Structure formats: structure tokens, C-alpha cells
Amino acid sequence: MRMGACSDMGRVRKINEDSYFSYQNENLVGGMVADGMGGYKAGEVASRMTTMIVKDHIIRKFNPDMDYVELGEMIRRAFIEANSEIYEYSRHHEEAAGMGTTASMAFVYRNKLIVVHVGDSRVYTISEDSINQVTTDHSFVQELLRRGRITSDDAKNHPQKNLITRAIGTEPSIKVDVSIRDYNGEVVFISSDGLTNLVSDAQIMSIINENEDLQEGVDALVLLANKKGGNDNITCLAFDI
């Protein structure tokens, strides 16, 4: 098994509102990236709360007798628990009003890749000759793309590119995407949009495949995003089995 993770403030922001965690036991390997929003420090609170709540939920609830569908449902419920706690926190703390966070998680379990997702952070799978985006962005621009109102080239520089349509903690309830697919040894890559807005999918694939050590690979990707401007926090995590 290989794993690497890196989180960086970037070159413009004054605080890092991204959070992440990696996790493994003898049955389960994976991690999460969360990209917070909502004003000075509030986004950092939302992303940190989400990673802590979800990780704690998994530690408490995971049972190796679960099948992969049951595991996906357990993690979905962890996201819902995080949403409720963050929403209530923001209601009772004026400085945190309106805070929220993306949350994208991927685990390998019993030769299945389980992906749970809210927002516009992304999960990819990377093989020697291809990169595949597993998640669909919950964003205004993605909705325009889906409706055929803009092209993929238009989306890259759209003025409302960062407007997301779904986030943990901004509403009393949340719809969580869960997908389950076969896992065949690919690198699983999770990233906040601070990376993917600046570094192309082709560059991500190339750098991950050029580095036998995944920690060196994610470090190189963060360095490249900073060289391209580093206008947001940058977080990415990669692993394979």
C-alpha cells in the first residue's frame, strides 16, 4: 500500500480552510478532503469539524462483517451527522453564521471503491494511461454544463466557477452522493479545487505516475499549483493498494 497527503495555504489566502484525514486498518484504506467556506476562520472550523466527526463515526461504527453497501450507508450517515452538527453550531455562533464545507471521501474495502461526496472537491482514479473523475461537482457551472448551456472550455474560466450548489452545514438537511465500483489497483486521488482549478487532469496523471513515492507526487502537485498562482488553499491525498 502507498499513501501521500499534503495541505498548503497557497500564496494568497491568510488561513488554510482545508482539512483532510487518512485512515487505514486491516480491512479499510482511504481518506477525505474537506474545503471550508464562510468567512475568516469559519470555513476552517467547518472543514475541521467535518473531518473529525466523520472519522470518529467510522471508528465507532465500522464492523468488518459489513458488506460494502452497508459501509457506504454508514459513511453517508456520518456525513449527515456532520451536516447537522455544523448547521446547529453556525446557528448558535454568530461568527460562524453561514459556514460550510465540501467533503469528498474514498475508501477501498473488499476490492470495492466506495466514494462519498458533497461539493466540488473531487475524487479521481488514476492508472498508467488514464485519469477518471469519479465525482460530479455540485456547482453552478457543472449544472450549466449538464444543461448544455456552456462548453467545457467555457467552464474553465467562468466567472461563477467557485459557486457551489451543495455543501455540508449550510442547510438543515443534505443530499449525499454515494458510489460503489470495482477497485483494480488504481491510484485513488482526492483533491480540493485549489489544485484542480490550476492543474489539469493530464498534469495530475503525469505527476502521480512519474513518482513511485505518492508523498513526493502530491508534494509536487502542490508545488505546481503554487507556481501557477496558488490563489486558494491546496489539499490533495493519494493512495493505492
Summary of the structure (lengths in Angstrom):
residues: 241
radius of gyration: 16.9
end to end distance: 4.4
largest distance: 49.5
contacts: 872
relative contact order: 0.22
helix: 37%
strand: 29%
